[in-house]
Amino acid sequence: MQTINIFWFRRDLRLLDNAGLYHALKSENPVIPIFIFDKNILDKLEDKTDRRVEFIHAALEEIQSDLLLIGSSLEVYYGMPVDVFKKLLAKYNIDKVFANHDYEPYALERELDIVKLLKTKEASLLTFKDQVLLEKGEVMKDDGKPYTVFTPYSRKWKSSLSDYHLKTYPTKKYFKNFYKQPPQKIPSLISMDFIGINKPFPSKDLKEELIKKYSDHRNFPAIEGTSKLGVHLRFGTISIRKLAAQSKDLSDTYLNELIWRDFYHMILWNFPDVGKGKAFKPLYDTIKWRNDTGEFESWCNGKTGYPIVDAGMRELKATGFMHNRVRMIVASFLSKHLLLDWRLGEAYFAQKLLDFDLAANNGGWQWAAGSGCDAAPYFRIFNPRLQTEKFDKQLKYIRHWVPELDSFDYPIPIVDHEFARKRCLEVYSEALKIK
């Protein structure tokens, strides 16, 4: 039986400039690329027509069409990863499995199981940095400890970044090392039945003019001022190195967004409990959150009586996207106006966002609630009316998503702003022992 190596696609769904794939193709054995629709993940999806599965499927089809041109094929499985690798080990003489780093708790647990299994057949798992620019312990304080405040982290990050970190991996040069085999059919899962019903996904092309104006336009939800590349970064259909190289001379503000992304992945790696439902600042776990399912449902459905909040929640429900400025407003509203546990909002975003990423989602929610690293202070409570005046003064964004704004059909505010602010300060102060 011929000895082969495996490349395991996960959140790196592209053939070009892929770190782990590059190292696999440069190894001494032919490479079989695989993808696993993980039952542990898919079975937990409340919506079986989740568009993220459609996005993955489309990306795999694109990879497959390119592989077929060179006489190779992608092997796609649906099942528990350990069970899939048992089948692969029975089918092939595997020397090494190559993949790219993943920093999420479940992914790390999954890898441990795979490593144990591979060892029984004297095979090994090798992983590489691919989805971030600087990771884990690459940007640390002078005392060797991880940063927990963004601004000094970003300064160190910028001084640490070099052309080496932006260098692309020339995978195409080694495509001849893919294992030659006839086409494999990519399984059409139940959740594929809805393909084509929704709007197309955002383009993965970088719009240079948009990036140049990013600093001026990014806070205004009625303007097409953000790149909407989040879903492509989440699933790795574009290279973070290519994106950073293209954008770093166009906009410092946009580059800062990429640094925030690295920052949150660094936090998740060094403080894994944040990915398991814990507040970064433990004292915030003593806050006495309210338990009002009716108000939570009103927030989810965009019926709070606060137009900017409702517009954002309706945009999310309809498109799987929400403008970044509005994400902050709705998160602050849930955790501070309604005093509902930020974890409820984090989980709801995890269900609905096309670009859901555990590190960034958790970081953003803990920032809004005040419980995270480098977070908004407990007394910072966004005023939805003032936010609207600053960022949607003409109500273009709001009227698009809340057409009944001026009618009797629009609900009265779910809570008075001044009352909510006072209540929040009292509850937070009591938990944080602030006098």
Steps between C-alpha positions, in 0.01 A plus 500: 500500500639839399587737785316832482454817701170673575419869494200572721310812390323673788478879513739548207285422196735598219781343299717810459722648773404234753775436758410146604425393143835639385687291756294194413572534128872543570508177702631174361162334436204570269230709671131417527292807599199437722218692666274373777149632561532450874187349658602643837454847348221447248275310738495800733376740232146608585439605141567208268502741206791698648656706221848443640469138393402622154806727499729210593342279235552766232865544604556123482344488153745770388796309644378179341468652153862616519622161625320316219697703246822346631366146533448506873190513720376620835363236735206636702350318797207551736543351846696508824862594419646204693276259310599658168870465581448137597362442150790691343757299697334178383493621139848654469849463643518849654832644613402856595188714523552870433264777614503862610475625858161547658478674838149410615447262795298243304751495213785437744312215669424352158867514405606316816266214410635487144862507621434203732338306217779575252762383748346153500605478134832685550364801316512864617316833476692814401334844519607846384409866547270617224185687610676782688814706441652484849378239746522341844823630659641696206394837643565504873584759763862548600443280806385215275134526598215548251357843438148566625470858371475561128693826450840382631439163331441673166821703534702186570315318221591768247865502607508119480339464158744460214485417130564140603158483669331625181683264267267274304540122481550393133278194518425495126863420430449161669153405374657204318539336841126459553397135499360404161156342522160509328240756608327453835144625539458777755206391716184707473384537858140567605599859564595537135136492387469876538798600286422797278203623702689777676702790367856437379779506755727806523777512242848401614660771289662784689356834390791743523288815487285371784809426712646844430180659630454247777593736783242758388215263414528197728271629778203588280274198440310662211825521301672203335808582703617163631668222303263217605797264469435352844335183370794441264750546781293274725509211255835582344381551144743794491851521642551730799856560374381615159231720654744665742757557228237659274349722767786607728602793281140599429357545851649482850145480633424191295831341598400564861192283446726214395713560811186481717432163338848373593458648848181308572646175369803558724270556798305180425823301479654638820173522698295205367234534771351797312399254230322287759252757627719672761539875539855617441465705819364244750323763713256558213372145546340623825269745322135420570362482149127524445314205355233634268441274200241740358745790485766274351256393227416866431871573463552199269205600280582871478198617697654694790363841401856628452531544121879463463493182710203358311653581162816312590320193629279485192799538270665208680194279476445575132858491372733336752693826515494799731695823468790517748391825667149362542638177651643709782173687550279189516747317725514791743120522494452134592756486777452847648154633410326166546752355747483164324804274510739582215540126439142491365595756237829327426315173437238670282770663287672161475179361347437783258826662386646375173839620618465352851841445651521393863801715588367823348138440602594431861742793503238739364228391741727513803620843388142626486404346835815634666617154606775450245858606453539861390124532539268797504482609868192392694364854500520539121143444387423583138206736457318365192354841416841671504653215302227549240564875481871438447491209258157491330374855528291481182353167621584333167621179662219496754221563249632226276462238776219660702251622235219533755704747707245785484190286529299376798632151422842589635534400870562746780849473661536181702676694776567866577861595428563698818337234717702226328824694538443556872403136556806376315738719700348380827515130411850519355627707793363251750663203324830677444499635856531858380395768748 
